[in-house]
Amino acid sequence: MAGFFNIEQVILSIIIGTLLAIVYSLRILVLLEKRIARMDLNIERMTRAIAKEEIKIEKEEVKIEKELSKRK
């Protein structure tokens, strides 16, 4: 029976494999968190740009309404 692993080696291999799987999973989670953070930042930038455009449109709308009220 020289070619087979003994029970301690099998248990140690299972523990090491499990730890490696956990480390790999944590690595993937960190990468996903970074990706989500970048997406969140981009959404925030887009929201700011939209808000600025909305303010411009509202100011222009007020100007137009004033011009129309002067003509009446």
LUMKOL-38586 format. One record per residue: residue in one letter; x, y, z of N, C-alpha, C, CB in turn. Coordinates in nm, 3 decimals, always signed. Last residue first. Glycine has a CB too. Layout:
<rs>
> A; X; Y; Z; X; Y; Z; X; Y; Z; X; Y; Z
...
</rs>
This chain:
<rs>
> K; -4.784; +8.984; -2.354; -4.930; +8.989; -2.333; -4.976; +9.118; -2.275; -4.973; +8.878; -2.245
> R; -4.512; +9.000; -2.355; -4.583; +9.023; -2.481; -4.734; +9.037; -2.461; -4.554; +8.910; -2.578
> K; -4.434; +8.923; -2.101; -4.416; +9.062; -2.141; -4.496; +9.094; -2.266; -4.269; +9.091; -2.165
> S; -4.477; +8.647; -2.105; -4.565; +8.728; -2.021; -4.550; +8.877; -2.053; -4.535; +8.703; -1.872
> L; -4.269; +8.565; -2.273; -4.409; +8.546; -2.316; -4.504; +8.633; -2.233; -4.449; +8.398; -2.304
> E; -4.050; +8.625; -2.114; -4.066; +8.689; -2.244; -4.210; +8.678; -2.293; -3.971; +8.626; -2.347
> K; -4.097; +8.451; -1.901; -4.094; +8.595; -1.878; -4.116; +8.671; -2.008; -3.960; +8.637; -1.813
> E; -4.075; +8.203; -2.029; -4.203; +8.241; -1.969; -4.209; +8.391; -1.941; -4.225; +8.162; -1.839
> I; -3.803; +8.211; -2.099; -3.906; +8.206; -2.204; -4.041; +8.249; -2.148; -3.915; +8.064; -2.265
> K; -3.685; +8.210; -1.844; -3.663; +8.321; -1.937; -3.772; +8.326; -2.043; -3.525; +8.309; -2.003
> V; -3.769; +7.958; -1.753; -3.811; +8.079; -1.682; -3.795; +8.201; -1.772; -3.729; +8.098; -1.551
> E; -3.633; +7.796; -1.935; -3.779; +7.793; -1.931; -3.834; +7.917; -1.862; -3.828; +7.666; -1.858
> E; -3.372; +7.842; -1.862; -3.416; +7.883; -1.995; -3.570; +7.888; -2.002; -3.361; +7.786; -2.103
> K; -3.378; +7.722; -1.611; -3.349; +7.866; -1.623; -3.397; +7.919; -1.758; -3.198; +7.892; -1.606
> E; -3.429; +7.455; -1.686; -3.525; +7.527; -1.602; -3.502; +7.678; -1.610; -3.516; +7.480; -1.456
> I; -3.196; +7.395; -1.830; -3.327; +7.392; -1.897; -3.429; +7.470; -1.816; -3.374; +7.247; -1.916
> K; -3.004; +7.413; -1.627; -2.997; +7.501; -1.744; -3.132; +7.510; -1.814; -2.889; +7.451; -1.843
> I; -3.092; +7.204; -1.463; -3.091; +7.342; -1.411; -3.087; +7.441; -1.526; -2.972; +7.364; -1.315
> E; -3.044; +6.989; -1.636; -3.181; +7.016; -1.590; -3.192; +7.160; -1.537; -3.222; +6.915; -1.479
> E; -2.768; +6.995; -1.653; -2.849; +7.020; -1.773; -2.992; +7.056; -1.734; -2.848; +6.896; -1.866
> K; -2.707; +6.925; -1.387; -2.663; +7.054; -1.443; -2.746; +7.091; -1.566; -2.514; +7.050; -1.480
> A; -2.818; +6.667; -1.378; -2.871; +6.771; -1.290; -2.831; +6.910; -1.341; -2.821; +6.751; -1.145
> I; -2.654; +6.534; -1.559; -2.797; +6.548; -1.589; -2.858; +6.658; -1.504; -2.870; +6.414; -1.563
> A; -2.412; +6.547; -1.420; -2.423; +6.609; -1.552; -2.569; +6.631; -1.589; -2.354; +6.522; -1.658
> R; -2.479; +6.396; -1.191; -2.440; +6.538; -1.178; -2.456; +6.610; -1.311; -2.295; +6.551; -1.128
> T; -2.524; +6.148; -1.311; -2.632; +6.215; -1.240; -2.602; +6.364; -1.224; -2.653; +6.151; -1.102
> M; -2.270; +6.086; -1.405; -2.379; +6.106; -1.501; -2.495; +6.181; -1.436; -2.428; +5.971; -1.555
> R; -2.136; +6.059; -1.159; -2.095; +6.162; -1.255; -2.206; +6.191; -1.355; -1.968; +6.118; -1.329
> E; -2.275; +5.837; -1.055; -2.277; +5.965; -0.984; -2.238; +6.080; -1.077; -2.181; +5.961; -0.863
> I; -2.204; +5.643; -1.238; -2.345; +5.680; -1.225; -2.357; +5.815; -1.156; -2.424; +5.572; -1.146
> N; -1.929; +5.629; -1.183; -1.976; +5.673; -1.315; -2.123; +5.715; -1.312; -1.957; +5.562; -1.418
> L; -1.936; +5.532; -0.920; -1.876; +5.662; -0.948; -1.923; +5.716; -1.083; -1.722; +5.651; -0.945
> D; -2.051; +5.281; -0.968; -2.119; +5.377; -0.881; -2.067; +5.518; -0.906; -2.102; +5.338; -0.733
> M; -1.852; +5.162; -1.119; -1.984; +5.184; -1.178; -2.060; +5.289; -1.099; -2.064; +5.052; -1.182
> R; -1.649; +5.152; -0.926; -1.630; +5.233; -1.047; -1.763; +5.262; -1.114; -1.536; +5.161; -1.145
> A; -1.771; +4.975; -0.746; -1.737; +5.111; -0.702; -1.715; +5.203; -0.822; -1.611; +5.109; -0.613
> I; -1.782; +4.746; -0.902; -1.908; +4.810; -0.862; -1.882; +4.953; -0.815; -1.977; +4.729; -0.749
> R; -1.507; +4.692; -0.917; -1.583; +4.717; -1.039; -1.715; +4.789; -1.007; -1.612; +4.584; -1.113
> K; -1.448; +4.643; -0.649; -1.382; +4.754; -0.720; -1.460; +4.792; -0.845; -1.238; +4.718; -0.757
> E; -1.604; +4.417; -0.610; -1.631; +4.537; -0.532; -1.568; +4.659; -0.598; -1.578; +4.522; -0.388
> L; -1.481; +4.234; -0.781; -1.619; +4.276; -0.808; -1.653; +4.404; -0.733; -1.717; +4.166; -0.769
> L; -1.234; +4.208; -0.648; -1.239; +4.259; -0.786; -1.379; +4.309; -0.822; -1.196; +4.150; -0.887
> V; -1.323; +4.098; -0.408; -1.254; +4.227; -0.407; -1.259; +4.289; -0.547; -1.108; +4.210; -0.360
> L; -1.428; +3.852; -0.500; -1.515; +3.950; -0.433; -1.453; +4.089; -0.432; -1.545; +3.906; -0.290
> I; -1.195; +3.729; -0.595; -1.303; +3.762; -0.689; -1.396; +3.867; -0.628; -1.383; +3.635; -0.727
> R; -1.065; +3.697; -0.348; -1.003; +3.775; -0.456; -1.108; +3.820; -0.557; -0.893; +3.693; -0.526
> L; -1.239; +3.525; -0.218; -1.219; +3.659; -0.164; -1.156; +3.751; -0.269; -1.130; +3.654; -0.039
> S; -1.203; +3.298; -0.380; -1.335; +3.363; -0.372; -1.322; +3.505; -0.319; -1.430; +3.281; -0.282
> Y; -0.935; +3.238; -0.322; -0.975; +3.273; -0.458; -1.109; +3.346; -0.459; -0.983; +3.146; -0.545
> V; -0.960; +3.175; -0.049; -0.874; +3.287; -0.092; -0.912; +3.332; -0.232; -0.725; +3.247; -0.087
> I; -1.128; +2.951; -0.068; -1.172; +3.070; +0.005; -1.091; +3.192; -0.037; -1.159; +3.048; +0.157
> A; -0.963; +2.774; -0.209; -1.092; +2.815; -0.267; -1.144; +2.941; -0.199; -1.195; +2.702; -0.254
> L; -0.757; +2.742; -0.022; -0.728; +2.804; -0.152; -0.857; +2.851; -0.220; -0.654; +2.705; -0.243
> L; -0.902; +2.611; +0.181; -0.843; +2.743; +0.206; -0.811; +2.815; +0.075; -0.717; +2.729; +0.291
> T; -0.963; +2.371; +0.046; -1.070; +2.459; +0.093; -1.018; +2.600; +0.118; -1.133; +2.403; +0.220
> G; -0.704; +2.266; +0.006; -0.790; +2.297; -0.108; -0.902; +2.393; -0.071; -0.848; +2.170; -0.166
> I; -0.629; +2.229; +0.273; -0.555; +2.323; +0.189; -0.638; +2.363; +0.067; -0.420; +2.262; +0.144
> I; -0.820; +2.033; +0.348; -0.812; +2.162; +0.418; -0.741; +2.266; +0.333; -0.740; +2.147; +0.554
> I; -0.753; +1.825; +0.172; -0.887; +1.883; +0.169; -0.887; +2.021; +0.235; -0.989; +1.790; +0.240
> S; -0.491; +1.769; +0.255; -0.517; +1.813; +0.117; -0.653; +1.880; +0.105; -0.508; +1.694; +0.019
> L; -0.540; +1.682; +0.516; -0.459; +1.802; +0.494; -0.482; +1.858; +0.353; -0.310; +1.771; +0.516
> I; -0.682; +1.447; +0.457; -0.747; +1.555; +0.533; -0.671; +1.686; +0.512; -0.753; +1.520; +0.684
> V; -0.480; +1.304; +0.324; -0.607; +1.334; +0.256; -0.676; +1.451; +0.326; -0.699; +1.209; +0.254
> Q; -0.287; +1.281; +0.522; -0.255; +1.351; +0.399; -0.382; +1.391; +0.323; -0.166; +1.265; +0.310
> E; -0.423; +1.126; +0.710; -0.379; +1.261; +0.746; -0.348; +1.343; +0.622; -0.255; +1.253; +0.837
> I; -0.464; +0.882; +0.577; -0.580; +0.965; +0.610; -0.540; +1.108; +0.645; -0.658; +0.903; +0.726
> N; -0.219; +0.838; +0.314; -0.280; +0.801; +0.441; -0.387; +0.906; +0.476; -0.173; +0.789; +0.554
> F; -0.239; +0.753; -0.031; -0.221; +0.853; +0.075; -0.277; +0.799; +0.204; -0.290; +0.986; +0.037
> F; -0.070; +0.474; -0.192; -0.190; +0.546; -0.145; -0.154; +0.648; -0.038; -0.294; +0.447; -0.091
> G; +0.156; +0.325; -0.251; +0.113; +0.427; -0.346; -0.005; +0.511; -0.298; +0.077; +0.363; -0.474
> A; +0.198; +0.124; -0.065; +0.290; +0.238; -0.063; +0.242; +0.351; -0.152; +0.428; +0.194; -0.106
> M; +0.082; -0.120; +0.000; +0.000; +0.000; +0.000; +0.087; +0.126; +0.000; -0.094; +0.000; +0.121
</rs>
